[in-house]
Amino acid sequence: MLRLDRYLSNTTSLTRSQARQVLRGGRVTVDGETVKQGATQIPLDARVTLDGVPVAPPLPRYYMLNKPPGVVCATRDPSQRTVLDLFDVAGRSRLHIAGRLDIDTTGLVLITDDGQWSHRITAPSKHCRKCYLVTLAEPLGAEQASRLAAGLMLRGESRPTRPASVERLSANKLRLTISEGRYHQVKRMFAALGNRVVELHRESIGDLHLDQSLEPGTYRPLLPQEIALF
């Protein structure tokens, strides 16, 4: 269910206040009946017309963003630039983030207004894989890599991390895949090993990989086959 004035602002170029004006003017019907109250709750499959012209129901939106450093993964922030500030789309305030990154972490962020879809990505019970390129201050030793693969205790936690996959790329660089999303998890994992993350870049979520043609700070809609991955 959705408020009728919000439904109209979602599906037309009308603002919420303009939608209420056209409603008061008797220009809107719902399933053949004139409705004048913006607070009226209607199902998304209702037949809505404006001046006799059918209004299509709002479709969910799905985007991938190549997050640059220095941008906060939040819908709003009083002092920092947010990922939604990078979006030039109508109704961006209705979008939310499906899996956040730290302010200095770069790479793949998914943005949507489909709550059920994002839940399938972020719910802890789903164990959705996230793959990162990690640059470390110190070389990663074999024993440290084994501890990552086995799972290790983090400060303040009551259970170890789930086993991680480690692919060495160089002495100080690796590809790390984890299947949970604890607070600052990757940085805390390496801190627990006495090391420090210098750079962190998310390459993929599940089977969805960041489009390499996207410059930092740019985004594109997901393709139907990409949406269907979750």
C-alpha positions as CSV (number, residue, x, y, z in Angstrom):
1,M,0.0,0.0,0.0
2,L,1.1,3.6,-0.7
3,R,-0.3,7.0,0.0
4,L,-2.0,8.4,-3.2
5,D,-0.1,11.7,-3.2
6,R,3.2,9.8,-2.9
7,Y,2.1,7.4,-5.6
8,L,1.5,10.3,-7.9
9,S,4.9,12.0,-7.0
10,N,6.6,8.7,-7.7
11,T,5.1,8.1,-11.1
12,T,4.7,11.6,-12.5
13,S,6.7,14.9,-12.5
14,L,4.4,16.3,-9.8
15,T,5.8,17.2,-6.4
16,R,3.8,16.0,-3.3
17,S,2.2,19.4,-2.9
18,Q,1.3,19.6,-6.6
19,A,-0.2,16.1,-6.4
20,R,-2.4,17.2,-3.5
21,Q,-3.6,20.1,-5.6
22,V,-4.6,18.0,-8.5
23,L,-6.3,15.6,-6.1
24,R,-8.4,18.4,-4.6
25,G,-9.3,19.4,-8.1
26,G,-11.0,16.0,-8.7
27,R,-8.6,15.1,-11.5
28,V,-7.6,11.7,-10.2
29,T,-9.4,8.4,-10.1
30,V,-8.5,5.2,-8.5
31,D,-10.2,2.1,-9.9
32,G,-12.8,4.3,-11.6
33,E,-13.6,6.4,-8.5
34,T,-12.6,10.0,-8.0
35,V,-10.3,10.4,-4.9
36,K,-9.4,13.7,-3.5
37,Q,-7.5,12.8,-0.3
38,G,-3.7,12.5,-0.7
39,A,-3.5,10.3,2.5
40,T,-5.7,7.6,0.9
41,Q,-3.8,4.3,0.9
42,I,-3.9,2.4,-2.4
43,P,-2.4,-0.9,-3.6
44,L,0.5,-0.6,-6.1
45,D,-1.6,-2.5,-8.7
46,A,-4.5,0.0,-8.5
47,R,-5.7,1.6,-11.7
48,V,-4.9,5.3,-11.3
49,T,-5.7,8.0,-13.9
50,L,-4.8,11.7,-14.0
51,D,-7.1,13.7,-16.2
52,G,-8.3,10.5,-17.7
53,V,-4.8,9.3,-18.6
54,P,-3.6,6.0,-16.9
55,V,-0.7,6.5,-14.5
56,A,1.8,3.5,-14.5
57,P,2.7,2.1,-11.1
58,P,6.2,3.0,-9.8
59,L,8.8,0.4,-10.7
60,P,11.7,-0.5,-8.3
61,R,15.1,0.9,-9.2
62,Y,18.5,-0.8,-9.0
63,Y,21.9,0.9,-9.5
64,M,25.5,0.0,-9.1
65,L,27.9,2.8,-8.0
66,N,31.7,2.9,-8.1
67,K,32.1,4.7,-4.8
68,P,35.0,7.1,-4.6
69,P,36.9,7.8,-1.3
70,G,35.7,10.5,1.0
71,V,32.0,9.9,0.4
72,V,29.8,8.5,3.2
73,C,27.5,5.5,2.7
74,A,24.5,7.2,4.1
75,T,21.2,8.6,2.7
76,R,21.9,11.9,4.4
77,D,24.6,13.5,6.5
78,P,24.8,17.0,8.0
79,S,28.5,17.6,7.2
80,Q,29.7,14.9,4.7
81,R,28.9,14.2,1.1
82,T,26.9,11.1,0.8
83,V,26.6,8.5,-2.0
84,L,23.1,9.7,-2.7
85,D,24.5,13.2,-3.4
86,L,26.2,11.5,-6.4
87,F,22.8,10.5,-7.9
88,D,21.0,12.8,-10.4
89,V,17.7,11.0,-10.5
90,A,14.1,11.9,-9.5
91,G,13.0,10.7,-6.1
92,R,16.5,9.9,-4.9
93,S,15.4,10.4,-1.3
94,R,13.5,7.1,-1.6
95,L,16.7,5.2,-2.5
96,H,18.7,3.3,0.1
97,I,22.1,1.4,0.3
98,A,22.3,-2.3,0.1
99,G,25.6,-2.9,1.9
100,R,27.7,0.0,3.1
101,L,31.4,0.9,2.8
102,D,33.6,3.0,5.0
103,I,34.3,6.6,4.0
104,D,37.8,5.7,2.7
105,T,36.8,2.4,1.1
106,T,36.1,2.4,-2.7
107,G,34.3,0.2,-5.2
108,L,30.9,-1.5,-5.6
109,V,27.9,-0.1,-3.8
110,L,24.3,-1.2,-4.7
111,I,21.5,1.4,-4.4
112,T,17.8,0.5,-4.7
113,D,14.3,1.3,-3.4
114,D,13.4,-2.4,-3.3
115,G,13.6,-3.4,0.4
116,Q,13.1,-7.1,-0.1
117,W,15.8,-7.2,-2.7
118,S,18.3,-5.4,-0.5
119,H,17.4,-7.7,2.4
120,R,18.5,-10.7,0.4
121,I,21.9,-9.0,0.1
122,T,22.4,-7.6,3.6
123,A,20.6,-10.1,5.9
124,P,23.3,-11.9,8.0
125,S,21.5,-15.2,7.5
126,K,22.1,-15.0,3.7
127,H,25.9,-15.0,4.0
128,C,26.2,-13.0,0.8
129,R,29.8,-13.0,-0.4
130,K,31.8,-9.8,-0.7
131,C,35.1,-9.7,-2.5
132,Y,37.7,-7.0,-1.8
133,L,41.1,-5.9,-3.1
134,V,43.2,-5.3,0.1
135,T,46.5,-3.4,0.3
136,L,48.3,-3.9,3.6
137,A,51.0,-2.0,5.4
138,E,53.0,-5.1,6.0
139,P,53.4,-8.4,4.0
140,L,50.9,-11.1,4.8
141,G,52.5,-14.2,6.2
142,A,51.4,-17.8,5.5
143,E,50.3,-18.2,9.1
144,Q,48.2,-15.1,9.0
145,A,46.6,-16.2,5.8
146,S,45.8,-19.6,7.4
147,R,44.1,-17.8,10.3
148,L,41.9,-15.8,7.9
149,A,40.9,-19.0,6.2
150,A,40.1,-20.7,9.5
151,G,38.2,-17.7,11.1
152,L,39.6,-15.6,13.9
153,M,38.3,-13.7,16.9
154,L,37.8,-10.0,16.7
155,R,38.0,-7.6,19.7
156,G,34.7,-7.4,21.4
157,E,33.2,-10.3,19.6
158,S,31.8,-13.5,21.1
159,R,32.3,-15.7,18.0
160,P,35.0,-16.0,15.3
161,T,34.6,-14.7,11.8
162,R,33.4,-17.1,9.1
163,P,36.2,-18.6,7.0
164,A,37.5,-16.2,4.4
165,S,39.1,-16.9,1.0
166,V,42.5,-15.4,0.4
167,E,44.2,-15.0,-2.9
168,R,47.7,-13.5,-2.8
169,L,48.5,-11.0,-5.5
170,S,51.8,-9.7,-4.1
171,A,53.5,-9.5,-0.8
172,N,51.3,-6.6,0.5
173,K,48.2,-7.1,-1.8
174,L,45.5,-9.8,-1.8
175,R,42.0,-10.5,-2.8
176,L,39.8,-11.3,0.2
177,T,36.3,-12.8,0.0
178,I,34.1,-12.9,3.1
179,S,30.5,-13.9,3.7
180,E,29.4,-11.6,6.5
181,G,29.3,-7.9,7.1
182,R,30.4,-7.1,10.6
183,Y,31.2,-3.5,11.6
184,H,34.5,-2.5,9.9
185,Q,35.1,-6.2,9.5
186,V,38.0,-6.3,7.0
187,K,40.0,-3.7,8.8
188,R,39.4,-5.4,12.2
189,M,40.4,-8.8,10.8
190,F,43.8,-7.5,9.8
191,A,44.2,-5.5,12.9
192,A,43.7,-8.7,14.8
193,L,46.7,-10.1,12.9
194,G,48.8,-7.1,13.8
195,N,48.6,-5.6,10.3
196,R,46.9,-2.6,8.9
197,V,44.8,-2.0,5.8
198,V,46.1,0.8,3.6
199,E,43.6,0.6,0.8
200,L,40.4,-1.3,0.4
201,H,38.3,-1.7,-2.7
202,R,35.2,-3.8,-3.1
203,E,35.1,-5.7,-6.4
204,S,31.9,-7.8,-6.1
205,I,28.9,-8.7,-4.1
206,G,27.7,-12.2,-4.7
207,D,28.1,-12.9,-8.4
208,L,27.7,-9.2,-9.3
209,H,31.0,-7.5,-10.3
210,L,31.7,-3.9,-10.5
211,D,31.5,-2.6,-14.1
212,Q,35.1,-1.7,-14.9
213,S,33.9,1.0,-17.3
214,L,32.4,3.0,-14.4
215,E,34.7,5.9,-13.3
216,P,34.8,6.6,-9.5
217,G,31.7,8.5,-8.5
218,T,29.6,7.3,-11.5
219,Y,26.7,4.8,-11.5
220,R,24.4,2.9,-13.9
221,P,21.2,1.0,-13.7
222,L,21.5,-2.8,-13.2
223,L,20.7,-5.0,-16.1
224,P,17.8,-7.5,-15.6
225,Q,20.1,-10.4,-15.4
226,E,22.1,-8.6,-12.7
227,I,19.0,-7.8,-10.6
228,A,18.1,-11.5,-10.8
229,L,21.3,-12.5,-9.1
230,F,19.7,-11.7,-5.7
